[in-house]
Amino acid sequence: MAEDKEITPLKEEDLRAALKEMKVYVDITEGDLERIYEIALRHARQRIASQIKVKEVMTVNVIAVKRDSDLSEAAQLLSDNMISGMPVLDDDGRVIGVISEADLLLLLGIKKGHTFKDIVRNILGEPLRPNAADRVESVMSTPPLTVGPDEDIRNAAAILDARRIKRLPVVDGNGKLIGIVSRADIVRTIGRKT
């Protein structure tokens, strides 16, 4: 059976037409056939996903920051690159933490789970700024959640979902950064494969 490049959702009239075209009696209802199709499609997606390794979908040009970088530099990198978080590296390139917008907002007294309205109120009411002498390592999240390049993307997706995070640093056997995999990378890949 040839694989379709694009999967089109079935409608009842499509199922009726297919059953009529067969010109034989088949003892299943249209609803049964539609359910079989949905289950088969789910299995096909799982099969395709299980064949994809993190290294096939990860981004290799990763924006990262050193542990001793100042917080204003980290904030600038996040802003300039339009990302909400990035890995923090030691001097040997090993991932030792992650810094996110949420970590920086905590410095302003804004708790995680904030709303935009909360941020505006805080900024207008009391414009606090991080001390430029503060270093990334003082606010980064540790220990970092990471994934290996040969891991199944389903494992990476499960971690992202369970921890409600957007990205995972990809590290080699020594903990050195070699890439990053995001929810968007996984969704994009699954979309191309199904």
N, C-alpha and C positions, 0 to 999 in steps of 0.2 A: 504494500500500500504506500503510495507516494505521500510525502509529508507536504501539507499546505504551507505556503509562506505566511498566510494570514488566516486566522481562525475567525469565522463569522458565526455569531450567535444564531442558534436554531430557533425557528418559530414553529408554532403548531402546523401551519399550512405547509411548511417544508417537510415535516414528518409525515403528514397525510399524503403528500405527493410522492415521497419516497416509498411508502407502503403500497400505494397504488401502482407505482412503476414496477414493483417486484412481481406482480401478477400471480402471486401465490398467497395462500392463507398463512399468516403469522399470528400466533396466539399471544400477542402482547398489545397493550394499549399504547396510544400515543404518549401518554404520561410515563409509562414504563420505559419506552424507548428514549424519551427525553432524559429521564433519570439515569439510564445506562450511559448515555452520551456524556452527561455531566460528570459522572463518576470516572469514566474513561479519560475525560479531559483532565480531571484532577490528577489521576495517576500519571498521565503523560507529562504534566507539568512537574510533578515530583520526581519522575525519572530523569527528566532533563536537568532539573536543579541538582540532583544528586551526582550528576556527571560534571559539575562545574566546580572548580577549585577557586579559592580566594585569589590566587595569583593571576587567574584569568580575567578577573574583573576589577582588581585593585588599581588605584591611581598611584603611579610611581613618583611623580613630582610632588612631594609633600611639603607643605608649608609647616615648619616646626620652629621651635624656639629653644634656646638653652636655659638651663635652670637658673643661671645667674643674670639673665636678661632683666632689664627693669620693666615694670608693669606697663609703662606708657608705650614701650616698644612692642610688647605683646598686644596691647589694645590696638595699636596702629596696624600691626600685621593682620589681625582679625578684620579690622575695618577695610583696609586696602584690598584684601583678597576676598572680601564678602563671604567669610566663613564664620561659623559660630564657635569653633574650637580647634585646637591643634595639639599635637604631641609635644611634650617637654623632654629634651634630651640631656644626657650627661656629656662629659667631654669626649667619651668614646662612641657617641652616637646611639647609646642604648636608651630606650624609652623608659623614663622614670616617673612620668605623670602626664596629665592632660590639663590644659588650661582652656576654659571656655568663657563665653560672655557672662554666663551665670556666675562664675567664680569672681570675675571683675565687678559685677553688679553687687555681690555680697559686700565688697569694700565700701560701697555707697550706702550700705544698710538695707539693701533691697534683697529680700529673701528669694530663694529659688521658688518658681511657680508664680512670679510676679506678673503683673499686667502692665501694659504700656502706660495706663493711667497712673499706676504706682510710680513708675520711673519718672514721668513728667512731674508729678507732685514732689518727688524727692529732689529732682534737679532744680525746680523753681523755688522750693521752700528752703533748701539748704544745699547749695552747690558744693558738695564734698568732692574732693579729687584725691585719688591715691597719691601717696608720697612717692615721688620719682625715685627715691632711694630704695623703695620696696622692690623686692626681687620676685620673679615668677615662682620660685620654689616655695615662697611663703603662702601662696594662695592656691597652687595647683592641686588637683584631685589626685590622690594616690590611694592604693596602688593602682597603676593603670590597667585597664582591661585591654588585652591584646589578643591577636589571633595569628596563627601561622599561615604561611603561603599555601600549604598543601591541604588545609582544612576545607571541608565541604562548605559551600556558601550557606547551606541551610543552618549549620552551626553558628556561623557569623550572624545570620538573620535572627536566630533565636536569642542570641546575646543582645543584639541591638533592641529587639522587642522587649525582652525581659527587663533590661536596665533602662529602657526608654531613652536611649542615646542615639545619636545620628551617625557616628563613625567609630571605627576601631582601627588603631594602628596595627599594621602587619609587621611582624618581627621575625628575624631569622632565629636559629637555634641559640644564639648568644644574646638575644634580646635587642639586637640592633634594628633600627627602623629601616624597612625596605619598601614600605608603601602604606596606603590607607584604604580601607574599604568602607563605603558609606551605604546607607539605605538606598540612596538614589542609584548607586552603581549596581546594586543587586536587582532592583526593580527594572532598570534599563536592560540588564542582561537577560532576565527572565522574559521581558517583553520581546526581545529579539529572537529568543529561542523557541517561543511558543507560537 
